[in-house]
Amino acid sequence: MDTYPGYVQEADGSFYTRTFVIWYCDEEIEINDLCNFQVEVEVDIDRDYMKTEFFVETELFFVDMSKLTAKGLND
C-alpha cells in the first residue's frame, strides 16, 4: 500500500498529515507530523488582537480498503 508524506495545500493553507493505513479496529497510529502557522498583524493594530481566538479544524478521511482489495481480487 502506497502512503504519501504530509504537505501544505497552498490554495487554502490547509495542512495534510502523511497518509497511513489502519489494519485493525483498535490500532493506534502515532502521526508525529508538525506544522507551524504564522499570523501577521500590522504594527498600528489595537492591542486587543491578543484576545483573538484561533481555531484548528481537523477531519479524518476514511477509505474502505476491503472494497478496494475485493475489486483487485476479482479482476
Biopython code that builds the backbone (N, CA, C, O; Angstrom):
import numpy as np
from Bio.PDB.StructureBuilder import StructureBuilder

atoms = [
    (1, "MET", "N", (0.852, -1.180, 0.000)),
    (1, "MET", "CA", (0.000, 0.000, 0.000)),
    (1, "MET", "C", (0.890, 1.232, 0.000)),
    (1, "MET", "O", (1.749, 1.380, 0.869)),
    (2, "ASP", "N", (0.687, 2.126, -0.979)),
    (2, "ASP", "CA", (1.451, 3.364, -1.054)),
    (2, "ASP", "C", (0.900, 4.366, -0.043)),
    (2, "ASP", "O", (-0.313, 4.510, 0.110)),
    (3, "THR", "N", (1.799, 5.047, 0.635)),
    (3, "THR", "CA", (1.406, 6.142, 1.512)),
    (3, "THR", "C", (2.117, 7.397, 1.027)),
    (3, "THR", "O", (3.109, 7.313, 0.303)),
    (4, "TYR", "N", (1.613, 8.553, 1.422)),
    (4, "TYR", "CA", (2.143, 9.810, 0.928)),
    (4, "TYR", "C", (2.548, 10.697, 2.094)),
    (4, "TYR", "O", (1.928, 10.635, 3.156)),
    (5, "PRO", "N", (3.579, 11.523, 1.919)),
    (5, "PRO", "CA", (4.033, 12.402, 3.008)),
    (5, "PRO", "C", (3.053, 13.551, 3.242)),
    (5, "PRO", "O", (2.184, 13.819, 2.412)),
    (6, "GLY", "N", (3.204, 14.212, 4.366)),
    (6, "GLY", "CA", (2.377, 15.375, 4.659)),
    (6, "GLY", "C", (2.720, 16.537, 3.743)),
    (6, "GLY", "O", (3.814, 16.590, 3.181)),
    (7, "TYR", "N", (1.789, 17.465, 3.592)),
    (7, "TYR", "CA", (2.024, 18.626, 2.732)),
    (7, "TYR", "C", (1.061, 19.751, 3.097)),
    (7, "TYR", "O", (0.061, 19.534, 3.780)),
    (8, "VAL", "N", (1.382, 20.953, 2.630)),
    (8, "VAL", "CA", (0.510, 22.115, 2.792)),
    (8, "VAL", "C", (-0.142, 22.385, 1.444)),
    (8, "VAL", "O", (0.539, 22.477, 0.422)),
    (9, "GLN", "N", (-1.452, 22.512, 1.447)),
    (9, "GLN", "CA", (-2.177, 22.856, 0.226)),
    (9, "GLN", "C", (-2.215, 24.377, 0.142)),
    (9, "GLN", "O", (-2.908, 25.036, 0.916)),
    (10, "GLU", "N", (-1.470, 24.919, -0.796)),
    (10, "GLU", "CA", (-1.291, 26.368, -0.904)),
    (10, "GLU", "C", (-2.593, 27.127, -1.142)),
    (10, "GLU", "O", (-2.727, 28.257, -0.671)),
    (11, "ALA", "N", (-3.554, 26.548, -1.854)),
    (11, "ALA", "CA", (-4.799, 27.247, -2.219)),
    (11, "ALA", "C", (-5.541, 27.786, -1.001)),
    (11, "ALA", "O", (-6.042, 28.910, -1.029)),
    (12, "ASP", "N", (-5.616, 26.991, 0.071)),
    (12, "ASP", "CA", (-6.352, 27.445, 1.253)),
    (12, "ASP", "C", (-5.539, 27.351, 2.544)),
    (12, "ASP", "O", (-6.076, 27.583, 3.627)),
    (13, "GLY", "N", (-4.259, 27.016, 2.444)),
    (13, "GLY", "CA", (-3.405, 26.955, 3.619)),
    (13, "GLY", "C", (-3.653, 25.747, 4.500)),
    (13, "GLY", "O", (-3.256, 25.740, 5.666)),
    (14, "SER", "N", (-4.302, 24.728, 3.964)),
    (14, "SER", "CA", (-4.575, 23.511, 4.734)),
    (14, "SER", "C", (-3.317, 22.667, 4.862)),
    (14, "SER", "O", (-2.480, 22.639, 3.960)),
    (15, "PHE", "N", (-3.194, 21.986, 5.981)),
    (15, "PHE", "CA", (-2.080, 21.063, 6.201)),
    (15, "PHE", "C", (-2.625, 19.640, 6.242)),
    (15, "PHE", "O", (-3.580, 19.353, 6.964)),
    (16, "TYR", "N", (-2.019, 18.764, 5.473)),
    (16, "TYR", "CA", (-2.401, 17.355, 5.445)),
    (16, "TYR", "C", (-1.261, 16.527, 6.014)),
    (16, "TYR", "O", (-0.112, 16.682, 5.599)),
    (17, "THR", "N", (-1.569, 15.649, 6.961)),
    (17, "THR", "CA", (-0.541, 14.756, 7.500)),
    (17, "THR", "C", (-0.244, 13.663, 6.485)),
    (17, "THR", "O", (-0.926, 13.544, 5.467)),
    (18, "ARG", "N", (0.755, 12.888, 6.765)),
    (18, "ARG", "CA", (1.059, 11.751, 5.900)),
    (18, "ARG", "C", (-0.130, 10.802, 5.912)),
    (18, "ARG", "O", (-0.898, 10.775, 6.874)),
    (19, "THR", "N", (-0.281, 10.034, 4.859)),
    (19, "THR", "CA", (-1.352, 9.036, 4.841)),
    (19, "THR", "C", (-0.879, 7.811, 5.615)),
    (19, "THR", "O", (0.323, 7.568, 5.728)),
    (20, "PHE", "N", (-1.808, 7.057, 6.136)),
    (20, "PHE", "CA", (-1.466, 5.848, 6.886)),
    (20, "PHE", "C", (-2.607, 4.853, 6.769)),
    (20, "PHE", "O", (-3.739, 5.215, 6.450)),
    (21, "VAL", "N", (-2.292, 3.608, 7.029)),
    (21, "VAL", "CA", (-3.280, 2.535, 6.944)),
    (21, "VAL", "C", (-3.475, 1.949, 8.330)),
    (21, "VAL", "O", (-2.504, 1.622, 9.013)),
    (22, "ILE", "N", (-4.720, 1.816, 8.743)),
    (22, "ILE", "CA", (-5.051, 1.143, 9.998)),
    (22, "ILE", "C", (-5.563, -0.239, 9.624)),
    (22, "ILE", "O", (-6.565, -0.368, 8.920)),
    (23, "TRP", "N", (-4.879, -1.259, 10.091)),
    (23, "TRP", "CA", (-5.179, -2.626, 9.679)),
    (23, "TRP", "C", (-6.216, -3.316, 10.547)),
    (23, "TRP", "O", (-6.850, -4.269, 10.095)),
    (24, "TYR", "N", (-6.410, -2.862, 11.788)),
    (24, "TYR", "CA", (-7.413, -3.482, 12.657)),
    (24, "TYR", "C", (-8.058, -2.416, 13.531)),
    (24, "TYR", "O", (-7.506, -1.324, 13.673)),
    (25, "CYS", "N", (-9.206, -2.704, 14.117)),
    (25, "CYS", "CA", (-10.063, -1.691, 14.744)),
    (25, "CYS", "C", (-9.444, -0.973, 15.940)),
    (25, "CYS", "O", (-9.739, 0.207, 16.132)),
    (26, "ASP", "N", (-8.621, -1.600, 16.739)),
    (26, "ASP", "CA", (-8.065, -0.949, 17.928)),
    (26, "ASP", "C", (-6.634, -0.463, 17.729)),
    (26, "ASP", "O", (-5.951, -0.132, 18.698)),
    (27, "GLU", "N", (-6.187, -0.419, 16.509)),
    (27, "GLU", "CA", (-4.814, 0.008, 16.230)),
    (27, "GLU", "C", (-4.647, 1.496, 16.502)),
    (27, "GLU", "O", (-5.533, 2.297, 16.202)),
    (28, "GLU", "N", (-3.513, 1.851, 17.068)),
    (28, "GLU", "CA", (-3.181, 3.255, 17.314)),
    (28, "GLU", "C", (-2.030, 3.654, 16.409)),
    (28, "GLU", "O", (-1.059, 2.912, 16.258)),
    (29, "ILE", "N", (-2.144, 4.826, 15.812)),
    (29, "ILE", "CA", (-1.117, 5.338, 14.910)),
    (29, "ILE", "C", (-0.547, 6.618, 15.515)),
    (29, "ILE", "O", (-1.299, 7.525, 15.873)),
    (30, "GLU", "N", (0.757, 6.692, 15.628)),
    (30, "GLU", "CA", (1.406, 7.913, 16.084)),
    (30, "GLU", "C", (1.819, 8.692, 14.836)),
    (30, "GLU", "O", (2.663, 8.234, 14.066)),
    (31, "ILE", "N", (1.233, 9.848, 14.641)),
    (31, "ILE", "CA", (1.452, 10.597, 13.404)),
    (31, "ILE", "C", (2.749, 11.405, 13.459)),
    (31, "ILE", "O", (3.560, 11.314, 12.537)),
    (32, "ASN", "N", (2.961, 12.178, 14.495)),
    (32, "ASN", "CA", (4.177, 12.981, 14.679)),
    (32, "ASN", "C", (4.482, 13.948, 13.551)),
    (32, "ASN", "O", (5.652, 14.260, 13.329)),
    (33, "ASP", "N", (3.486, 14.435, 12.832)),
    (33, "ASP", "CA", (3.683, 15.479, 11.829)),
    (33, "ASP", "C", (3.486, 16.824, 12.510)),
    (33, "ASP", "O", (2.566, 16.992, 13.311)),
    (34, "LEU", "N", (4.338, 17.768, 12.198)),
    (34, "LEU", "CA", (4.242, 19.098, 12.787)),
    (34, "LEU", "C", (4.004, 20.128, 11.702)),
    (34, "LEU", "O", (4.497, 19.996, 10.582)),
    (35, "CYS", "N", (3.244, 21.156, 12.046)),
    (35, "CYS", "CA", (3.004, 22.254, 11.127)),
    (35, "CYS", "C", (2.995, 23.546, 11.938)),
    (35, "CYS", "O", (2.380, 23.615, 13.001)),
    (36, "ASN", "N", (3.669, 24.547, 11.440)),
    (36, "ASN", "CA", (3.750, 25.828, 12.124)),
    (36, "ASN", "C", (3.073, 26.892, 11.257)),
    (36, "ASN", "O", (3.526, 27.175, 10.148)),
    (37, "PHE", "N", (1.986, 27.481, 11.766)),
    (37, "PHE", "CA", (1.295, 28.546, 11.053)),
    (37, "PHE", "C", (1.682, 29.878, 11.670)),
    (37, "PHE", "O", (1.871, 29.975, 12.883)),
    (38, "GLN", "N", (1.798, 30.890, 10.848)),
    (38, "GLN", "CA", (2.180, 32.213, 11.314)),
    (38, "GLN", "C", (1.080, 33.207, 10.980)),
    (38, "GLN", "O", (0.549, 33.204, 9.869)),
    (39, "VAL", "N", (0.740, 34.054, 11.939)),
    (39, "VAL", "CA", (-0.255, 35.099, 11.725)),
    (39, "VAL", "C", (0.470, 36.427, 11.788)),
    (39, "VAL", "O", (1.172, 36.716, 12.756)),
    (40, "GLU", "N", (0.298, 37.236, 10.752)),
    (40, "GLU", "CA", (0.946, 38.540, 10.718)),
    (40, "GLU", "C", (-0.070, 39.618, 11.053)),
    (40, "GLU", "O", (-1.176, 39.631, 10.513)),
    (41, "VAL", "N", (0.314, 40.531, 11.953)),
    (41, "VAL", "CA", (-0.551, 41.660, 12.313)),
    (41, "VAL", "C", (0.214, 42.950, 12.058)),
    (41, "VAL", "O", (1.440, 42.988, 12.170)),
    (42, "GLU", "N", (-0.516, 44.002, 11.716)),
    (42, "GLU", "CA", (0.115, 45.289, 11.455)),
    (42, "GLU", "C", (0.487, 45.959, 12.771)),
    (42, "GLU", "O", (-0.154, 45.726, 13.796)),
    (43, "VAL", "N", (1.514, 46.783, 12.739)),
    (43, "VAL", "CA", (2.042, 47.423, 13.943)),
    (43, "VAL", "C", (1.013, 48.325, 14.613)),
    (43, "VAL", "O", (0.947, 48.360, 15.842)),
    (44, "ASP", "N", (0.219, 49.045, 13.852)),
    (44, "ASP", "CA", (-0.720, 50.005, 14.436)),
    (44, "ASP", "C", (-2.070, 49.394, 14.804)),
    (44, "ASP", "O", (-3.050, 50.116, 14.988)),
    (45, "ILE", "N", (-2.122, 48.086, 14.910)),
    (45, "ILE", "CA", (-3.376, 47.415, 15.259)),
    (45, "ILE", "C", (-3.658, 47.567, 16.756)),
    (45, "ILE", "O", (-2.734, 47.734, 17.552)),
    (46, "ASP", "N", (-4.887, 47.510, 17.120)),
    (46, "ASP", "CA", (-5.310, 47.617, 18.512)),
    (46, "ASP", "C", (-4.704, 46.476, 19.335)),
    (46, "ASP", "O", (-4.559, 45.365, 18.823)),
    (47, "ARG", "N", (-4.358, 46.721, 20.560)),
    (47, "ARG", "CA", (-3.738, 45.713, 21.430)),
    (47, "ARG", "C", (-4.674, 44.533, 21.731)),
    (47, "ARG", "O", (-4.217, 43.503, 22.227)),
    (48, "ASP", "N", (-5.950, 44.665, 21.444)),
    (48, "ASP", "CA", (-6.894, 43.577, 21.696)),
    (48, "ASP", "C", (-6.689, 42.389, 20.760)),
    (48, "ASP", "O", (-7.354, 41.364, 20.912)),
    (49, "TYR", "N", (-5.778, 42.513, 19.793)),
    (49, "TYR", "CA", (-5.536, 41.386, 18.898)),
    (49, "TYR", "C", (-5.057, 40.156, 19.662)),
    (49, "TYR", "O", (-5.205, 39.031, 19.183)),
    (50, "MET", "N", (-4.487, 40.361, 20.841)),
    (50, "MET", "CA", (-4.026, 39.223, 21.662)),
    (50, "MET", "C", (-5.210, 38.411, 22.184)),
    (50, "MET", "O", (-5.034, 37.277, 22.629)),
    (51, "LYS", "N", (-6.408, 38.979, 22.132)),
    (51, "LYS", "CA", (-7.603, 38.271, 22.587)),
    (51, "LYS", "C", (-8.309, 37.541, 21.444)),
    (51, "LYS", "O", (-9.342, 36.902, 21.644)),
    (52, "THR", "N", (-7.738, 37.647, 20.247)),
    (52, "THR", "CA", (-8.347, 37.000, 19.079)),
    (52, "THR", "C", (-8.287, 35.488, 19.226)),
    (52, "THR", "O", (-7.253, 34.932, 19.595)),
    (53, "GLU", "N", (-9.397, 34.828, 18.936)),
    (53, "GLU", "CA", (-9.444, 33.371, 19.017)),
    (53, "GLU", "C", (-9.073, 32.769, 17.670)),
    (53, "GLU", "O", (-9.497, 33.253, 16.621)),
    (54, "PHE", "N", (-8.282, 31.713, 17.714)),
    (54, "PHE", "CA", (-7.928, 30.969, 16.523)),
    (54, "PHE", "C", (-8.441, 29.551, 16.698)),
    (54, "PHE", "O", (-8.422, 29.009, 17.803)),
    (55, "PHE", "N", (-8.897, 28.953, 15.612)),
    (55, "PHE", "CA", (-9.458, 27.616, 15.670)),
    (55, "PHE", "C", (-8.705, 26.683, 14.729)),
    (55, "PHE", "O", (-8.266, 27.084, 13.651)),
    (56, "VAL", "N", (-8.567, 25.460, 15.149)),
    (56, "VAL", "CA", (-7.984, 24.422, 14.312)),
    (56, "VAL", "C", (-9.084, 23.415, 14.015)),
    (56, "VAL", "O", (-9.702, 22.872, 14.930)),
    (57, "GLU", "N", (-9.322, 23.172, 12.748)),
    (57, "GLU", "CA", (-10.329, 22.215, 12.332)),
    (57, "GLU", "C", (-9.622, 20.955, 11.842)),
    (57, "GLU", "O", (-8.678, 21.030, 11.056)),
    (58, "THR", "N", (-10.080, 19.813, 12.305)),
    (58, "THR", "CA", (-9.482, 18.554, 11.870)),
    (58, "THR", "C", (-10.548, 17.660, 11.251)),
    (58, "THR", "O", (-11.720, 17.711, 11.625)),
    (59, "GLU", "N", (-10.120, 16.847, 10.306)),
    (59, "GLU", "CA", (-11.010, 15.875, 9.677)),
    (59, "GLU", "C", (-10.230, 14.576, 9.504)),
    (59, "GLU", "O", (-9.024, 14.588, 9.256)),
    (60, "LEU", "N", (-10.924, 13.482, 9.636)),
    (60, "LEU", "CA", (-10.329, 12.168, 9.398)),
    (60, "LEU", "C", (-11.018, 11.578, 8.184)),
    (60, "LEU", "O", (-12.230, 11.365, 8.189)),
    (61, "PHE", "N", (-10.247, 11.318, 7.152)),
    (61, "PHE", "CA", (-10.788, 10.735, 5.931)),
    (61, "PHE", "C", (-10.669, 9.228, 6.008)),
    (61, "PHE", "O", (-9.726, 8.703, 6.601)),
    (62, "PHE", "N", (-11.628, 8.527, 5.407)),
    (62, "PHE", "CA", (-11.712, 7.077, 5.517)),
    (62, "PHE", "C", (-11.930, 6.466, 4.138)),
    (62, "PHE", "O", (-12.717, 6.970, 3.337)),
    (63, "VAL", "N", (-11.227, 5.380, 3.879)),
    (63, "VAL", "CA", (-11.446, 4.597, 2.662)),
    (63, "VAL", "C", (-11.634, 3.152, 3.095)),
    (63, "VAL", "O", (-10.818, 2.616, 3.845)),
    (64, "ASP", "N", (-12.701, 2.521, 2.630)),
    (64, "ASP", "CA", (-12.951, 1.116, 2.955)),
    (64, "ASP", "C", (-12.047, 0.251, 2.081)),
    (64, "ASP", "O", (-12.342, 0.018, 0.909)),
    (65, "MET", "N", (-10.948, -0.220, 2.657)),
    (65, "MET", "CA", (-9.943, -0.988, 1.915)),
    (65, "MET", "C", (-10.474, -2.345, 1.465)),
    (65, "MET", "O", (-9.984, -2.899, 0.481)),
    (66, "SER", "N", (-11.463, -2.889, 2.166)),
    (66, "SER", "CA", (-11.970, -4.202, 1.779)),
    (66, "SER", "C", (-12.606, -4.149, 0.393)),
    (66, "SER", "O", (-12.526, -5.113, -0.368)),
    (67, "LYS", "N", (-13.234, -3.029, 0.068)),
    (67, "LYS", "CA", (-13.829, -2.881, -1.257)),
    (67, "LYS", "C", (-12.751, -2.754, -2.335)),
    (67, "LYS", "O", (-12.914, -3.252, -3.449)),
    (68, "LEU", "N", (-11.648, -2.082, -1.993)),
    (68, "LEU", "CA", (-10.556, -1.935, -2.956)),
    (68, "LEU", "C", (-9.858, -3.271, -3.205)),
    (68, "LEU", "O", (-9.559, -3.615, -4.348)),
    (69, "THR", "N", (-9.599, -4.020, -2.135)),
    (69, "THR", "CA", (-8.896, -5.298, -2.288)),
    (69, "THR", "C", (-9.793, -6.333, -2.932)),
    (69, "THR", "O", (-9.321, -7.152, -3.721)),
    (70, "ALA", "N", (-11.084, -6.317, -2.612)),
    (70, "ALA", "CA", (-12.012, -7.268, -3.219)),
    (70, "ALA", "C", (-12.110, -7.002, -4.728)),
    (70, "ALA", "O", (-12.165, -7.940, -5.523)),
    (71, "LYS", "N", (-12.130, -5.738, -5.111)),
    (71, "LYS", "CA", (-12.183, -5.402, -6.526)),
    (71, "LYS", "C", (-10.926, -5.891, -7.223)),
    (71, "LYS", "O", (-10.998, -6.432, -8.326)),
    (72, "GLY", "N", (-9.761, -5.704, -6.581)),
    (72, "GLY", "CA", (-8.495, -6.150, -7.174)),
    (72, "GLY", "C", (-8.424, -7.658, -7.321)),
    (72, "GLY", "O", (-7.811, -8.146, -8.270)),
    (73, "LEU", "N", (-9.030, -8.415, -6.413)),
    (73, "LEU", "CA", (-9.003, -9.872, -6.477)),
    (73, "LEU", "C", (-9.916, -10.408, -7.558)),
    (73, "LEU", "O", (-9.662, -11.474, -8.119)),
    (74, "ASN", "N", (-10.989, -9.667, -7.856)),
    (74, "ASN", "CA", (-11.953, -10.145, -8.846)),
    (74, "ASN", "C", (-11.537, -9.829, -10.282)),
    (74, "ASN", "O", (-12.126, -10.366, -11.220)),
    (75, "ASP", "N", (-10.542, -8.975, -10.470)),
    (75, "ASP", "CA", (-10.109, -8.606, -11.839)),
    (75, "ASP", "C", (-9.384, -9.729, -12.520)),
    (75, "ASP", "O", (-8.957, -9.583, -13.665)),
]
sb = StructureBuilder()
sb.init_structure("model")
sb.init_model(0)
sb.init_chain("A")
sb.init_seg("    ")
for serial, (resi, resn, name, xyz) in enumerate(atoms, 1):
    if name == "N":
        sb.init_residue(resn, " ", resi, " ")
    sb.init_atom(name, np.array(xyz, "f"), 0.0, 1.0, " ", f" {name:<3s}", serial, name[0])
structure = sb.get_structure()
